[in-house]
Amino acid sequence: MHYSHLSAGARAEYFRLNPAAAARTENILTGSDGLCLVAETGGEIISYLIGSLETNPLTPIVYAALENLYVQPMSRRQGVGSEIFEQFRSWAESAGATRFKVDVSPKNTAAIKFYEHLLFAPATLTLERRL
């Protein structure tokens, strides 16, 4: 398995598939406060991770915010997600982050179980409603 920064071709494909995230992602990819990794095997992207640094003006906490982590269904439960997260953890530590955070839908029980495996725990609750 090979990990690398997102190539121009993979970036274009990501933007095509996720137009709403394109501007935010471009800021992460071109700045010093973000990271985008891909895991490839046999020349095919099987996983990607996008993360950034966030600060809270009210506290000295620097968060490593996990924006998006995806693993192709055929590659799940093989350690790929944990491995790409470990690359992110290493980057976050060297960038001065002191905590991780990730937003997950409460309906996405598989993702919650995965993040609990990585030692994430509930910290806040955001409630929403339609206008």
VENKAMO-V39435 format. One line per field, one symbol per residue. phi: phi as a letter, one per 30 degrees, with the letter a starting at -180 (. if undefined). psi: psi as a letter, one per 40 degrees, with the letter a starting at -180 (. if undefined). A space follows every 50 residues. Layout:
phi: ???
psi: ???
This chain:
phi: .bcadddddddddddddbddcedddddddccdcbabbbcbbhicdcabbb bbcbccdcbddccccddabbbeedcdibidddddddddeddddddjdcbc bacbdddddddeddddddidbebbbccbadd
psi: ihhiihiddddddddddgddeddddddddeieeihhiihihfehheiihh iihiiheeiehhihhhdhhhhhdeeifeedddddddddddddddeeieii iihhheegdddddddddefiihdihhiiii.
